[in-house]
Amino acid sequence: MNRWLHGAWRFVRSAPLTYMWLIILAATTLVQRLTARRELHHLLVHDSTNLRHLASDPLSVLFRSLLWIDGRFWTPYLLLFTLFLAPAERWLGQIRWLTVGLTAHVGATYLSEGSLYLAIQSHHAAKKLVHATDIGVSYFLVGVIAVLAYRIATPWRWGYLAILLTAFAVPLIIDLNFTAVGHFSAIFIGLLFYPMARGRGAPLSPAGVLRSFVPPPPTSG
């Protein structure tokens, strides 16, 4: 048990930004659970990257929206961050990891809200959606999941991409909305970072990817 806990602690320490972010999300999720529904709605709309806020205070809401999850369940994010964001942080390094994720977050936000603006202008969406609730970490997460394709050797890479594209194309086809546009856009934004990923070591087989979850032991001396 001690050996397992020591290995888990080394893994967490190898991706500090990922797990510090998870701690913040745990705190804001607790706030969601403890806040009355009406007050919570006001709070989330205030921090949303909706059309109104992107026009008046874009930098602030683009940051604040990353401090909330879309829902009241934190555990799935612990799993997703551990499976995707933590390995990506270790592989890319913190600056590259932030660059990919934040670019996906900002780019997908503007593409999704831009599609909503066009829908409102063409009377295919209600005008009240300029105040829509739009928070969460998903565009950042999807962008990083996409760039991780370059960590996987071919031909397994193509299967990984096929699963990823299918997972986000199906909602886009079934219910075309601005959030689905954002998620699908985030995939391609992440894939644009191939030049950044190319110099970060040879691609790995699925077995190698699994082994990469175990950080090397600290060197002595």
Rosetta silent file (secondary structure, phi, psi, omega in degrees, C-alpha in Angstrom):
SEQUENCE: MNRWLHGAWRFVRSAPLTYMWLIILAATTLVQRLTARRELHHLLVHDSTNLRHLASDPLSVLFRSLLWIDGRFWTPYLLLFTLFLAPAERWLGQIRWLTVGLTAHVGATYLSEGSLYLAIQSHHAAKKLVHATDIGVSYFLVGVIAVLAYRIATPWRWGYLAILLTAFAVPLIIDLNFTAVGHFSAIFIGLLFYPMARGRGAPLSPAGVLRSFVPPPPTSG
SCORE:     score description
SCORE:     0.000 S_00000001
   1 L     0.000  -43.412  179.313    0.000    0.000    0.000 S_00000001
   2 H   -62.425  -37.848  178.880    2.798    2.421    0.873 S_00000001
   3 H   -65.241  -40.258  179.264    4.479    1.706   -2.450 S_00000001
   4 H   -65.407  -44.911 -179.973    1.215    2.388   -4.305 S_00000001
   5 H   -63.868  -37.911  178.729    0.646    5.628   -2.410 S_00000001
   6 H   -64.616  -41.332  177.429    4.214    6.723   -3.055 S_00000001
   7 H   -64.818  -40.565  178.082    3.768    6.065   -6.788 S_00000001
   8 H   -63.946  -40.331  179.399    0.477    7.978   -6.848 S_00000001
   9 H   -65.640  -39.063  177.594    2.093   10.920   -5.044 S_00000001
  10 H   -64.620  -36.967  178.271    4.979   10.968   -7.537 S_00000001
  11 H   -64.733  -44.914  179.118    2.449   11.000  -10.376 S_00000001
  12 H   -62.400  -43.976 -179.861    0.583   13.949   -8.841 S_00000001
  13 H   -65.322  -24.224 -179.356    3.828   15.845   -8.257 S_00000001
  14 L   -77.199  -10.815  179.247    4.810   15.283  -11.893 S_00000001
  15 L  -136.524   67.137 -172.251    1.772   17.316  -13.062 S_00000001
  16 H   -64.110  -37.673 -178.146    1.363   20.131  -10.514 S_00000001
  17 H   -65.662  -40.794  179.178   -0.766   22.460  -12.653 S_00000001
  18 H   -57.578  -47.775 -173.539   -3.275   19.722  -13.404 S_00000001
  19 H   -82.576  -25.913  170.909   -3.821   18.838   -9.775 S_00000001
  20 H   -65.874  -39.376  177.266   -3.758   22.402   -8.441 S_00000001
  21 H   -63.563  -41.640  177.860   -6.500   23.151  -10.956 S_00000001
  22 H   -61.170  -37.432  178.075   -8.446   20.118   -9.751 S_00000001
  23 H   -63.560  -43.302  177.560   -8.231   21.410   -6.170 S_00000001
  24 H   -61.941  -43.693  179.659   -9.671   24.762   -7.287 S_00000001
  25 H   -65.194  -34.023  175.964  -12.446   22.979   -9.191 S_00000001
  26 H   -62.984  -40.404  179.551  -13.217   20.882   -6.105 S_00000001
  27 H   -66.329  -45.127 -179.083  -13.661   24.100   -4.117 S_00000001
  28 H   -71.373  -28.844  174.722  -15.914   25.753   -6.700 S_00000001
  29 H   -66.762  -38.266  175.340  -17.920   22.541   -7.074 S_00000001
  30 H   -62.425  -39.616  176.169  -18.519   22.615   -3.323 S_00000001
  31 H   -59.989  -42.591  178.475  -19.721   26.206   -3.739 S_00000001
  32 H   -59.300  -40.543 -177.562  -22.162   24.995   -6.408 S_00000001
  33 H   -70.833  -29.342 -174.098  -23.533   22.349   -4.058 S_00000001
  34 H   -95.554  -10.690 -175.650  -23.958   24.768   -1.154 S_00000001
  35 L   -94.387  139.165  177.388  -25.402   27.737   -3.062 S_00000001
  36 L   -60.109  149.007 -172.659  -29.126   28.201   -3.615 S_00000001
  37 H   -55.628  -44.952 -177.366  -30.251   27.580   -7.199 S_00000001
  38 H   -65.463  -44.597  179.513  -31.201   31.203   -7.945 S_00000001
  39 H   -66.772  -38.212  179.832  -27.961   32.612   -6.519 S_00000001
  40 H   -64.616  -41.852  178.351  -25.916   29.947   -8.282 S_00000001
  41 H   -59.595  -43.787  178.498  -27.500   30.787  -11.638 S_00000001
  42 H   -62.576  -41.611 -178.728  -26.607   34.453  -11.163 S_00000001
  43 H   -64.869  -44.254 -177.400  -23.049   33.533  -10.167 S_00000001
  44 H   -71.216  -38.359  176.348  -22.476   31.240  -13.150 S_00000001
  45 H   -63.021  -37.910  179.728  -23.971   33.670  -15.648 S_00000001
  46 H   -61.420  -32.284 -178.258  -21.679   36.359  -14.216 S_00000001
  47 L  -100.612   12.082 -175.491  -18.625   34.177  -14.989 S_00000001
  48 L   -84.714  146.997  175.225  -19.867   32.911  -18.360 S_00000001
  49 L   -89.747   56.917  177.242  -18.155   33.467  -21.688 S_00000001
  50 L   -86.867  175.999 -174.586  -21.414   34.495  -23.317 S_00000001
  51 H   -60.468  -39.430 -178.648  -21.753   37.053  -26.089 S_00000001
  52 H   -63.287  -47.280 -177.247  -22.478   39.919  -23.719 S_00000001
  53 H   -72.921  -34.547  177.091  -19.422   39.314  -21.557 S_00000001
  54 H   -64.833  -27.138  178.500  -17.100   38.594  -24.483 S_00000001
  55 H   -80.587  -29.608 -172.870  -18.042   41.993  -25.854 S_00000001
  56 H  -106.043  -32.712 -173.983  -17.574   43.872  -22.573 S_00000001
  57 L  -150.945   61.843 -169.717  -14.997   42.000  -20.448 S_00000001
  58 H   -64.404  -45.632 -174.989  -13.440   39.131  -22.448 S_00000001
  59 H   -62.151  -42.235 -177.607  -10.185   38.524  -20.564 S_00000001
  60 H   -64.644  -47.681 -176.673  -11.849   38.334  -17.184 S_00000001
  61 H   -74.201  -29.625  175.860  -14.603   35.909  -18.164 S_00000001
  62 H   -63.037  -34.506  175.675  -12.273   33.735  -20.247 S_00000001
  63 H   -76.554  -50.155 -173.827  -10.249   33.208  -17.076 S_00000001
  64 H   -64.506  -31.619 -179.016  -13.119   32.933  -14.594 S_00000001
  65 H   -65.261  -21.907  178.847  -15.032   30.433  -16.701 S_00000001
  66 H   -77.821   -5.212 -177.356  -12.125   27.992  -16.258 S_00000001
  67 H   -94.061    2.798 -177.843  -12.736   27.931  -12.505 S_00000001
  68 L  -127.310  152.687  169.025  -16.062   26.084  -12.791 S_00000001
  69 L  -104.564  153.777 -179.410  -17.230   22.725  -14.070 S_00000001
  70 L   -85.910   84.963 -175.742  -20.439   22.360  -16.036 S_00000001
  71 L   134.375  179.337 -175.200  -22.364   20.369  -13.444 S_00000001
  72 L  -111.639   13.849 -176.709  -22.069   19.421   -9.789 S_00000001
  73 L  -115.146  112.964 -174.999  -20.032   16.232  -10.083 S_00000001
  74 L   -85.295  -29.717 -173.090  -16.274   16.622   -9.649 S_00000001
  75 H   -57.073  -43.058  177.554  -15.211   12.955   -9.767 S_00000001
  76 H   -58.370  -31.902  178.706  -15.451   12.545  -13.574 S_00000001
  77 H   -72.237  -33.692  173.440  -13.058   15.468  -13.941 S_00000001
  78 H   -58.507  -44.046  179.152  -10.594   13.801  -11.578 S_00000001
  79 H   -65.837  -48.424 -177.463  -10.617   10.801  -13.927 S_00000001
  80 H   -65.501  -41.351  178.721  -10.359   12.856  -17.134 S_00000001
  81 H   -64.481  -38.103 -179.015   -7.625   15.122  -15.792 S_00000001
  82 H   -71.516  -37.983 -178.574   -5.634   12.107  -14.626 S_00000001
  83 H   -76.017  -31.660 -171.534   -6.023   10.221  -17.911 S_00000001
  84 H  -121.427  -54.553 -174.082   -5.358   13.147  -20.251 S_00000001
  85 H   -68.899  -42.662 -178.853   -4.239   16.451  -18.734 S_00000001
  86 H   -63.933  -48.697  176.224   -1.646   15.066  -16.317 S_00000001
  87 H   -60.484  -35.929  179.271    0.162   12.901  -18.935 S_00000001
  88 H   -67.989  -38.555  177.638    0.047   15.814  -21.370 S_00000001
  89 H   -63.186  -42.040  178.821    1.548   18.190  -18.809 S_00000001
  90 H   -66.209  -38.565 -176.765    4.394   15.749  -18.142 S_00000001
  91 H   -74.258  -49.097 -173.996    4.972   15.186  -21.864 S_00000001
  92 H   -83.780  -27.561 -168.091    4.694   18.755  -23.167 S_00000001
  93 L    89.636  158.899 -170.301    5.919   20.684  -20.148 S_00000001
  94 H   -66.444  -41.167 -177.205    3.876   23.320  -18.390 S_00000001
  95 H   -67.024  -45.793  179.285    4.321   26.213  -20.841 S_00000001
  96 H   -65.459  -41.144  178.937    3.444   24.143  -23.922 S_00000001
  97 H   -58.649  -47.374  177.899    0.571   22.486  -22.055 S_00000001
  98 H   -63.786  -39.235 -179.142   -0.865   25.868  -21.115 S_00000001
  99 H   -61.592  -47.340  179.393   -0.365   27.168  -24.648 S_00000001
 100 H   -63.320  -51.780 -175.370   -2.313   24.305  -26.209 S_00000001
 101 H   -64.228  -44.948 -178.763   -5.093   24.310  -23.635 S_00000001
 102 H   -69.245  -36.276  176.453   -5.609   28.058  -23.436 S_00000001
 103 H   -63.610  -41.779  177.409   -5.530   28.441  -27.211 S_00000001
 104 H   -64.282  -41.714 -179.815   -8.192   25.740  -27.504 S_00000001
 105 H   -62.148  -49.518 -177.511  -10.234   27.383  -24.740 S_00000001
 106 H   -70.619  -47.724 -177.409  -10.108   30.852  -26.266 S_00000001
 107 H   -62.864  -46.376 -179.277  -10.364   29.780  -29.902 S_00000001
 108 H   -67.976  -33.356  176.671  -13.230   27.348  -29.380 S_00000001
 109 H   -61.405  -47.699 -178.392  -15.068   29.868  -27.206 S_00000001
 110 H   -69.710  -35.956  177.563  -14.993   32.498  -29.933 S_00000001
 111 H   -67.461  -41.370 -179.286  -15.892   30.010  -32.671 S_00000001
 112 H   -69.291  -44.907  179.556  -18.814   28.632  -30.667 S_00000001
 113 H   -70.369  -30.335  174.282  -20.104   32.039  -29.604 S_00000001
 114 H   -64.102  -40.446  177.281  -19.555   33.322  -33.137 S_00000001
 115 H   -65.743  -35.936  177.126  -21.782   30.548  -34.458 S_00000001
 116 H   -66.826  -40.664  178.304  -24.376   31.488  -31.847 S_00000001
 117 H   -59.318  -44.880  178.974  -24.191   35.144  -32.889 S_00000001
 118 H   -63.886  -38.132  178.785  -24.824   34.180  -36.519 S_00000001
 119 H   -65.635  -39.085  178.131  -27.741   31.982  -35.461 S_00000001
 120 H   -66.810  -43.301 -179.089  -29.265   34.861  -33.486 S_00000001
 121 H   -63.841  -31.838 -179.854  -28.775   37.297  -36.366 S_00000001
 122 L   -93.935    9.941  176.745  -30.467   34.885  -38.780 S_00000001
 123 L    64.592   29.465  174.641  -33.310   34.274  -36.291 S_00000001
 124 L   -99.990   -1.688  177.274  -32.397   30.618  -35.767 S_00000001
 125 L  -144.764  152.131 -176.845  -31.696   31.171  -32.054 S_00000001
 126 L   -71.798  144.566  179.915  -33.358   33.261  -29.364 S_00000001
 127 H   -63.455  -26.230 -178.324  -31.888   36.692  -28.563 S_00000001
 128 H   -65.015  -14.684 -179.058  -31.842   35.850  -24.861 S_00000001
 129 H   -72.369   -6.479  172.218  -28.934   33.485  -25.558 S_00000001
 130 H   -64.120  -18.934  177.718  -26.582   36.482  -25.579 S_00000001
 131 H  -107.036   21.023 -174.584  -26.765   35.959  -21.782 S_00000001
 132 L   -62.714  151.503  173.232  -26.385   32.163  -21.945 S_00000001
 133 L   -78.720  120.776 -178.916  -24.525   30.261  -19.249 S_00000001
 134 L  -143.411   91.233 -179.495  -21.255   29.067  -20.785 S_00000001
 135 L  -128.120  173.403  170.824  -18.666   27.920  -18.274 S_00000001
 136 L   120.103  172.259 -173.445  -16.324   24.992  -17.842 S_00000001
 137 L  -105.596    4.970 -166.287  -13.006   23.454  -18.739 S_00000001
 138 H   -66.593  -36.398 -179.484  -14.119   21.268  -21.618 S_00000001
 139 H   -66.964  -41.262  174.784  -12.609   23.225  -24.539 S_00000001
 140 H   -58.968  -48.454 -177.173   -9.219   23.273  -22.791 S_00000001
 141 H   -62.176  -46.217 -178.026   -9.570   19.569  -22.041 S_00000001
 142 H   -65.613  -39.489  177.297  -10.606   18.576  -25.575 S_00000001
 143 H   -60.272  -41.579  178.888   -7.770   20.566  -27.136 S_00000001
 144 H   -71.222  -39.553  175.569   -5.228   18.775  -24.955 S_00000001
 145 H   -57.768  -39.477 -179.618   -6.848   15.387  -25.590 S_00000001
 146 H   -65.954  -46.256 -177.446   -6.470   16.093  -29.311 S_00000001
 147 H   -66.841  -22.957  176.506   -2.789   17.016  -29.174 S_00000001
 148 H   -63.974  -16.432  175.830   -2.129   13.801  -27.236 S_00000001
 149 H   -56.566  -32.791 -178.619   -2.775   11.968  -30.520 S_00000001
 150 H   -75.226   -9.223  174.829    0.789   12.878  -31.459 S_00000001
 151 H   -81.881  -16.851 -174.797    2.022   10.993  -28.403 S_00000001
 152 E  -101.810  133.104 -179.962    0.628    7.746  -29.864 S_00000001
 153 L   -72.087  152.472  171.644    2.411    5.876  -32.642 S_00000001
 154 L   -74.287  150.477    5.173    0.654    4.954  -35.866 S_00000001
 155 L   -86.322   -3.056 -177.205   -1.501    3.019  -36.664 S_00000001
 156 H   -63.885  -26.955  179.414   -3.012    3.323  -33.148 S_00000001
 157 H   -58.379  -40.035 -176.491   -3.040    7.108  -33.545 S_00000001
 158 H   -68.312  -35.335  175.892   -5.683    6.878  -36.272 S_00000001
 159 H   -66.223  -41.068  177.283   -7.947    4.784  -34.061 S_00000001
 160 H   -59.543  -46.264 -179.294   -7.549    7.282  -31.223 S_00000001
 161 H   -67.438  -36.784  178.705   -8.471   10.156  -33.558 S_00000001
 162 H   -62.896  -42.498  178.210  -11.405    8.250  -35.020 S_00000001
 163 H   -64.485  -43.937 -178.580  -12.846    7.695  -31.534 S_00000001
 164 H   -63.241  -47.510 -179.125  -12.249   11.331  -30.585 S_00000001
 165 H   -64.723  -40.139  179.428  -13.828   12.745  -33.738 S_00000001
 166 H   -64.681  -41.432 -177.732  -16.801   10.408  -33.507 S_00000001
 167 H   -59.269  -31.396 -177.376  -17.392   11.270  -29.855 S_00000001
 168 H  -107.329  -14.709  175.243  -17.818   14.949  -30.702 S_00000001
 169 H   -77.353  -36.305 -178.268  -19.209   14.720  -34.254 S_00000001
 170 H   -61.306  -49.149  175.873  -22.253   12.709  -33.164 S_00000001
 171 H   -61.031  -33.761  179.516  -23.551   15.400  -30.742 S_00000001
 172 H   -64.400  -38.534 -179.455  -22.866   18.022  -33.405 S_00000001
 173 H   -75.295  -42.610 -176.141  -25.023   16.118  -35.912 S_00000001
 174 H   -69.169  -43.297 -176.412  -27.791   15.191  -33.487 S_00000001
 175 L  -143.216   89.587 -178.778  -28.178   18.630  -31.891 S_00000001
 176 L   -68.912  109.753  177.611  -26.306   21.449  -33.605 S_00000001
 177 L  -143.918  171.683 -171.761  -25.660   24.039  -30.892 S_00000001
 178 H   -66.687  -31.341  178.645  -22.888   26.412  -29.939 S_00000001
 179 H   -68.146  -41.762  177.807  -21.389   24.101  -27.301 S_00000001
 180 H   -63.818  -38.248  175.137  -21.124   21.225  -29.778 S_00000001
 181 H   -61.200  -42.448 -179.894  -19.454   23.592  -32.246 S_00000001
 182 H   -63.142  -45.233  179.962  -16.968   24.585  -29.558 S_00000001
 183 H   -63.786  -43.916 -179.323  -16.035   21.021  -28.658 S_00000001
 184 H   -66.622  -38.031  177.799  -15.568   19.983  -32.281 S_00000001
 185 H   -64.895  -37.646 -177.901  -13.507   23.105  -32.978 S_00000001
 186 H   -61.689  -31.489  176.839  -11.277   22.433  -29.971 S_00000001
 187 H   -59.023  -50.249 -174.511  -10.177   19.126  -31.529 S_00000001
 188 H   -73.059  -29.971  174.057   -8.770   20.829  -34.605 S_00000001
 189 H   -64.213  -44.767  177.307   -7.211   23.641  -32.587 S_00000001
 190 H   -60.934  -40.658 -178.743   -5.364   21.041  -30.538 S_00000001
 191 H   -67.984  -19.732  177.935   -4.230   19.202  -33.672 S_00000001
 192 L   -66.645  -14.899 -174.917   -2.690   22.418  -35.013 S_00000001
 193 L   -91.724   25.911  176.105    0.071   22.063  -32.397 S_00000001
 194 H   -56.251  -43.913  178.937    1.854   19.224  -34.165 S_00000001
 195 H   -58.045  -34.478  179.563    5.053   21.316  -34.565 S_00000001
 196 H   -72.543  -34.968 -177.647    5.128   21.838  -30.800 S_00000001
 197 H   -80.613  -24.059 -171.000    4.554   18.142  -30.084 S_00000001
 198 H   -60.352  -34.736 -176.611    6.991   16.834  -32.689 S_00000001
 199 L   -92.743   16.021 -174.630   10.109   17.489  -30.636 S_00000001
 200 L  -105.209   35.618  176.985    8.800   15.963  -27.399 S_00000001
 201 L   100.476  158.971 -178.554   10.027   12.391  -27.870 S_00000001
 202 L   -68.081  145.000  175.705    9.165    9.502  -30.141 S_00000001
 203 L   -59.579  152.841 -174.423    5.500    8.418  -30.319 S_00000001
 204 E  -112.126  151.606  169.562    4.605    5.485  -28.082 S_00000001
 205 L   -72.177  166.513  176.702    2.704    2.260  -28.568 S_00000001
 206 H   -53.929  -38.647  178.005   -0.378    1.741  -26.354 S_00000001
 207 H   -65.008  -39.491  177.803    1.791   -0.266  -23.940 S_00000001
 208 H   -65.832  -36.284  176.926    4.321    2.558  -23.866 S_00000001
 209 H   -62.073  -43.642  179.141    1.567    5.071  -23.171 S_00000001
 210 H   -63.724  -40.975  178.909    0.457    3.011  -20.178 S_00000001
 211 H   -65.531  -28.138 -178.476    4.020    2.762  -18.896 S_00000001
 212 L   -68.231  -13.507  177.178    4.348    6.546  -19.216 S_00000001
 213 L   -71.330  -15.572 -179.848    1.811    6.911  -16.399 S_00000001
 214 L   -98.722  106.510 -179.302    4.516    5.778  -13.999 S_00000001
 215 L   -67.864  149.800  179.322    6.944    8.680  -13.444 S_00000001
 216 L   -64.474  148.856  178.334   10.594    7.739  -12.989 S_00000001
 217 L   -64.557  150.684 -179.781   11.799    7.462   -9.391 S_00000001
 218 L   -65.027  141.612  178.518   13.637   10.517   -8.065 S_00000001
 219 L   -79.723  146.153  179.687   17.390   10.387   -8.512 S_00000001
 220 L  -100.465  157.370 -178.739   19.553   10.422   -5.422 S_00000001
 221 L    78.732    0.000    0.000   22.641   12.517   -4.907 S_00000001
